[in-house]
Amino acid sequence: MRGLILVFSLILGTAQAADDQFRLVSPDVLPGQPIAAAQVFNGFGCTGGNVSPALSWRNPPAGTKSFALMVHDPDAPTGSGWWHWVVWNLPANLQSLPSRAGDPKAGLLPPGVMQGNTDFGSPGYGGPCPPPGDKPHRYYFRLHALKVEKLDLPADGTAAFVGFNVNANTLGVAELMATYGRQPLP
Protein backbone atom coordinates (compact mmCIF):
# COMPACT_ATOMS: atom_id res chain seq x y z
CA MET A 1 0.00 0.00 0.00
CA ARG A 2 2.82 2.38 0.90
CA GLY A 3 4.37 1.75 -2.56
CA LEU A 4 1.07 2.59 -4.26
CA ILE A 5 0.81 5.85 -2.32
CA LEU A 6 4.39 6.73 -3.30
CA VAL A 7 3.67 6.08 -6.99
CA PHE A 8 0.45 8.13 -6.82
CA SER A 9 2.32 10.98 -5.10
CA LEU A 10 5.00 10.97 -7.81
CA ILE A 11 2.38 11.07 -10.57
CA LEU A 12 0.47 13.86 -8.84
CA GLY A 13 3.70 15.79 -8.25
CA THR A 14 4.66 15.48 -11.93
CA ALA A 15 1.21 16.72 -13.00
CA GLN A 16 1.49 19.64 -10.58
CA ALA A 17 4.95 20.52 -11.90
CA ALA A 18 3.60 20.50 -15.49
CA ASP A 19 0.83 22.93 -14.46
CA ASP A 20 3.46 25.28 -13.01
CA GLN A 21 5.50 25.44 -16.22
CA PHE A 22 5.84 28.60 -18.28
CA ARG A 23 3.26 27.98 -21.04
CA LEU A 24 2.14 29.68 -24.25
CA VAL A 25 -1.29 28.79 -25.66
CA SER A 26 -3.61 30.01 -28.39
CA PRO A 27 -7.24 29.36 -29.36
CA ASP A 28 -6.18 30.02 -32.99
CA VAL A 29 -2.98 27.94 -33.27
CA LEU A 30 -3.01 24.45 -31.82
CA PRO A 31 0.21 22.60 -30.96
CA GLY A 32 1.43 20.43 -33.83
CA GLN A 33 -1.65 21.16 -35.95
CA PRO A 34 -1.97 22.96 -39.31
CA ILE A 35 -2.35 26.73 -39.08
CA ALA A 36 -5.74 28.03 -40.27
CA ALA A 37 -6.20 30.21 -43.36
CA ALA A 38 -7.00 33.21 -41.16
CA GLN A 39 -3.37 33.28 -39.96
CA VAL A 40 -1.77 32.58 -43.39
CA PHE A 41 0.03 35.42 -45.21
CA ASN A 42 -1.82 37.31 -47.93
CA GLY A 43 0.75 37.72 -50.71
CA PHE A 44 3.62 35.83 -52.37
CA GLY A 45 0.94 33.56 -53.87
CA CYS A 46 -0.80 32.90 -50.53
CA THR A 47 -4.36 34.08 -49.93
CA GLY A 48 -4.81 34.02 -46.18
CA GLY A 49 -6.17 36.57 -43.75
CA ASN A 50 -2.71 37.40 -42.30
CA VAL A 51 -4.27 37.84 -38.85
CA SER A 52 -1.93 37.29 -35.92
CA PRO A 53 -3.34 34.69 -33.53
CA ALA A 54 -4.56 35.42 -30.02
CA LEU A 55 -1.94 34.23 -27.54
CA SER A 56 -1.88 33.88 -23.77
CA TRP A 57 0.68 32.70 -21.26
CA ARG A 58 1.07 31.80 -17.63
CA ASN A 59 3.70 31.02 -15.01
CA PRO A 60 6.63 33.11 -16.25
CA PRO A 61 9.88 32.56 -14.35
CA ALA A 62 10.54 34.56 -11.20
CA GLY A 63 12.32 37.81 -11.98
CA THR A 64 10.62 38.34 -15.36
CA LYS A 65 10.66 42.06 -16.20
CA SER A 66 9.38 41.94 -19.79
CA PHE A 67 8.64 39.56 -22.66
CA ALA A 68 9.65 39.19 -26.31
CA LEU A 69 7.83 37.13 -28.92
CA MET A 70 9.72 35.61 -31.84
CA VAL A 71 7.93 33.60 -34.56
CA HIS A 72 10.23 31.62 -36.85
CA ASP A 73 10.03 29.04 -39.63
CA PRO A 74 13.29 27.05 -39.57
CA ASP A 75 12.22 25.07 -42.66
CA ALA A 76 12.19 28.00 -45.11
CA PRO A 77 14.68 27.35 -47.93
CA THR A 78 16.91 30.31 -47.08
CA GLY A 79 19.71 28.77 -45.05
CA SER A 80 18.55 30.70 -41.99
CA GLY A 81 14.79 30.15 -41.89
CA TRP A 82 12.18 32.93 -42.04
CA TRP A 83 11.11 35.40 -39.35
CA HIS A 84 7.35 35.94 -39.23
CA TRP A 85 6.89 38.14 -36.15
CA VAL A 86 9.35 39.93 -33.90
CA VAL A 87 7.96 41.73 -30.83
CA TRP A 88 9.78 43.06 -27.78
CA ASN A 89 9.23 45.24 -24.70
CA LEU A 90 5.98 43.47 -23.81
CA PRO A 91 5.33 44.47 -20.15
CA ALA A 92 5.86 41.88 -17.42
CA ASN A 93 2.24 42.24 -16.22
CA LEU A 94 0.86 41.36 -19.66
CA GLN A 95 -0.64 37.85 -19.91
CA SER A 96 -2.06 37.81 -23.43
CA LEU A 97 -2.19 39.33 -26.89
CA PRO A 98 -5.50 39.61 -28.74
CA SER A 99 -6.00 38.43 -32.29
CA ARG A 100 -4.76 41.15 -34.74
CA ALA A 101 -2.18 42.48 -32.23
CA GLY A 102 0.40 41.95 -34.98
CA ASP A 103 -1.22 44.55 -37.22
CA PRO A 104 0.67 47.81 -36.53
CA LYS A 105 -2.37 49.81 -37.73
CA ALA A 106 -4.73 48.13 -35.23
CA GLY A 107 -3.10 49.74 -32.18
CA LEU A 108 -3.71 46.69 -29.98
CA LEU A 109 -0.29 46.57 -28.32
CA PRO A 110 0.54 48.50 -25.13
CA PRO A 111 2.56 51.72 -25.49
CA GLY A 112 6.29 51.11 -25.84
CA VAL A 113 5.97 47.64 -27.38
CA MET A 114 8.08 47.30 -30.51
CA GLN A 115 7.42 45.20 -33.61
CA GLY A 116 10.46 44.66 -35.80
CA ASN A 117 10.68 43.87 -39.47
CA THR A 118 9.86 40.35 -40.55
CA ASP A 119 11.57 38.69 -43.48
CA PHE A 120 8.68 40.01 -45.58
CA GLY A 121 10.36 43.40 -45.07
CA SER A 122 7.87 45.18 -42.82
CA PRO A 123 7.00 45.30 -39.12
CA GLY A 124 4.13 43.31 -37.64
CA TYR A 125 2.86 39.81 -38.16
CA GLY A 126 3.48 38.02 -41.46
CA GLY A 127 1.79 34.63 -41.59
CA PRO A 128 2.96 31.34 -43.08
CA CYS A 129 3.52 31.15 -46.84
CA PRO A 130 5.93 28.32 -47.69
CA PRO A 131 6.78 27.44 -51.29
CA PRO A 132 4.05 25.44 -53.07
CA GLY A 133 4.59 21.68 -52.85
CA ASP A 134 7.24 21.95 -50.12
CA LYS A 135 6.77 19.69 -47.11
CA PRO A 136 4.72 21.34 -44.35
CA HIS A 137 6.86 23.86 -42.49
CA ARG A 138 7.08 24.24 -38.72
CA TYR A 139 6.23 27.60 -37.17
CA TYR A 140 7.64 28.22 -33.70
CA PHE A 141 5.96 30.85 -31.55
CA ARG A 142 8.47 31.48 -28.75
CA LEU A 143 7.70 33.79 -25.87
CA HIS A 144 10.85 34.78 -24.01
CA ALA A 145 10.66 35.93 -20.40
CA LEU A 146 13.37 38.58 -20.06
CA LYS A 147 15.43 39.78 -17.10
CA VAL A 148 15.30 43.40 -18.32
CA GLU A 149 12.36 45.82 -18.46
CA LYS A 150 13.30 47.12 -21.88
CA LEU A 151 15.52 46.22 -24.80
CA ASP A 152 16.79 49.48 -26.28
CA LEU A 153 16.91 48.32 -29.89
CA PRO A 154 16.29 50.16 -33.16
CA ALA A 155 12.88 49.54 -34.74
CA ASP A 156 14.59 48.64 -38.01
CA GLY A 157 17.02 46.15 -36.43
CA THR A 158 17.12 42.77 -38.14
CA ALA A 159 15.33 39.82 -36.55
CA ALA A 160 18.73 38.19 -35.97
CA PHE A 161 19.96 41.30 -34.11
CA VAL A 162 16.80 41.42 -32.00
CA GLY A 163 17.05 37.66 -31.41
CA PHE A 164 20.64 37.97 -30.23
CA ASN A 165 19.62 40.57 -27.64
CA VAL A 166 16.52 38.62 -26.63
CA ASN A 167 18.50 35.41 -26.10
CA ALA A 168 21.17 37.26 -24.11
CA ASN A 169 18.48 38.37 -21.63
CA THR A 170 16.20 35.31 -21.52
CA LEU A 171 15.18 33.72 -18.22
CA GLY A 172 12.87 31.15 -19.81
CA VAL A 173 10.99 30.33 -23.02
CA ALA A 174 7.42 29.14 -23.60
CA GLU A 175 6.92 27.58 -27.02
CA LEU A 176 4.06 26.70 -29.31
CA MET A 177 4.75 24.95 -32.64
CA ALA A 178 2.26 24.52 -35.47
CA THR A 179 2.61 23.60 -39.15
CA TYR A 180 1.53 24.82 -42.57
CA GLY A 181 2.03 23.53 -46.10
CA ARG A 182 0.78 24.47 -49.58
CA GLN A 183 -0.28 22.22 -52.41
CA PRO A 184 1.97 22.10 -55.51
CA LEU A 185 1.06 24.47 -58.33
CA PRO A 186 -0.90 22.80 -61.16
C-alpha positions in Angstrom: 0.0 0.0 0.0 2.8 2.4 0.9 4.4 1.8 -2.6 1.1 2.6 -4.3 0.8 5.8 -2.3 4.4 6.7 -3.3 3.7 6.1 -7.0 0.5 8.1 -6.8 2.3 11.0 -5.1 5.0 11.0 -7.8 2.4 11.1 -10.6 0.5 13.9 -8.8 3.7 15.8 -8.3 4.7 15.5 -11.9 1.2 16.7 -13.0 1.5 19.6 -10.6 4.9 20.5 -11.9 3.6 20.5 -15.5 0.8 22.9 -14.5 3.5 25.3 -13.0 5.5 25.4 -16.2 5.8 28.6 -18.3 3.3 28.0 -21.0 2.1 29.7 -24.2 -1.3 28.8 -25.7 -3.6 30.0 -28.4 -7.2 29.4 -29.4 -6.2 30.0 -33.0 -3.0 27.9 -33.3 -3.0 24.4 -31.8 0.2 22.6 -31.0 1.4 20.4 -33.8 -1.6 21.2 -35.9 -2.0 23.0 -39.3 -2.4 26.7 -39.1 -5.7 28.0 -40.3 -6.2 30.2 -43.4 -7.0 33.2 -41.2 -3.4 33.3 -40.0 -1.8 32.6 -43.4 0.0 35.4 -45.2 -1.8 37.3 -47.9 0.7 37.7 -50.7 3.6 35.8 -52.4 0.9 33.6 -53.9 -0.8 32.9 -50.5 -4.4 34.1 -49.9 -4.8 34.0 -46.2 -6.2 36.6 -43.7 -2.7 37.4 -42.3 -4.3 37.8 -38.8 -1.9 37.3 -35.9 -3.3 34.7 -33.5 -4.6 35.4 -30.0 -1.9 34.2 -27.5 -1.9 33.9 -23.8 0.7 32.7 -21.3 1.1 31.8 -17.6 3.7 31.0 -15.0 6.6 33.1 -16.2 9.9 32.6 -14.4 10.5 34.6 -11.2 12.3 37.8 -12.0 10.6 38.3 -15.4 10.7 42.1 -16.2 9.4 41.9 -19.8 8.6 39.6 -22.7 9.6 39.2 -26.3 7.8 37.1 -28.9 9.7 35.6 -31.8 7.9 33.6 -34.6 10.2 31.6 -36.8 10.0 29.0 -39.6 13.3 27.0 -39.6 12.2 25.1 -42.7 12.2 28.0 -45.1 14.7 27.3 -47.9 16.9 30.3 -47.1 19.7 28.8 -45.1 18.5 30.7 -42.0 14.8 30.2 -41.9 12.2 32.9 -42.0 11.1 35.4 -39.3 7.4 35.9 -39.2 6.9 38.1 -36.2 9.4 39.9 -33.9 8.0 41.7 -30.8 9.8 43.1 -27.8 9.2 45.2 -24.7 6.0 43.5 -23.8 5.3 44.5 -20.2 5.9 41.9 -17.4 2.2 42.2 -16.2 0.9 41.4 -19.7 -0.6 37.9 -19.9 -2.1 37.8 -23.4 -2.2 39.3 -26.9 -5.5 39.6 -28.7 -6.0 38.4 -32.3 -4.8 41.1 -34.7 -2.2 42.5 -32.2 0.4 42.0 -35.0 -1.2 44.6 -37.2 0.7 47.8 -36.5 -2.4 49.8 -37.7 -4.7 48.1 -35.2 -3.1 49.7 -32.2 -3.7 46.7 -30.0 -0.3 46.6 -28.3 0.5 48.5 -25.1 2.6 51.7 -25.5 6.3 51.1 -25.8 6.0 47.6 -27.4 8.1 47.3 -30.5 7.4 45.2 -33.6 10.5 44.7 -35.8 10.7 43.9 -39.5 9.9 40.4 -40.6 11.6 38.7 -43.5 8.7 40.0 -45.6 10.4 43.4 -45.1 7.9 45.2 -42.8 7.0 45.3 -39.1 4.1 43.3 -37.6 2.9 39.8 -38.2 3.5 38.0 -41.5 1.8 34.6 -41.6 3.0 31.3 -43.1 3.5 31.2 -46.8 5.9 28.3 -47.7 6.8 27.4 -51.3 4.0 25.4 -53.1 4.6 21.7 -52.8 7.2 21.9 -50.1 6.8 19.7 -47.1 4.7 21.3 -44.3 6.9 23.9 -42.5 7.1 24.2 -38.7 6.2 27.6 -37.2 7.6 28.2 -33.7 6.0 30.8 -31.6 8.5 31.5 -28.8 7.7 33.8 -25.9 10.9 34.8 -24.0 10.7 35.9 -20.4 13.4 38.6 -20.1 15.4 39.8 -17.1 15.3 43.4 -18.3 12.4 45.8 -18.5 13.3 47.1 -21.9 15.5 46.2 -24.8 16.8 49.5 -26.3 16.9 48.3 -29.9 16.3 50.2 -33.2 12.9 49.5 -34.7 14.6 48.6 -38.0 17.0 46.2 -36.4 17.1 42.8 -38.1 15.3 39.8 -36.6 18.7 38.2 -36.0 20.0 41.3 -34.1 16.8 41.4 -32.0 17.0 37.7 -31.4 20.6 38.0 -30.2 19.6 40.6 -27.6 16.5 38.6 -26.6 18.5 35.4 -26.1 21.2 37.3 -24.1 18.5 38.4 -21.6 16.2 35.3 -21.5 15.2 33.7 -18.2 12.9 31.1 -19.8 11.0 30.3 -23.0 7.4 29.1 -23.6 6.9 27.6 -27.0 4.1 26.7 -29.3 4.7 25.0 -32.6 2.3 24.5 -35.5 2.6 23.6 -39.2 1.5 24.8 -42.6 2.0 23.5 -46.1 0.8 24.5 -49.6 -0.3 22.2 -52.4 2.0 22.1 -55.5 1.1 24.5 -58.3 -0.9 22.8 -61.2 
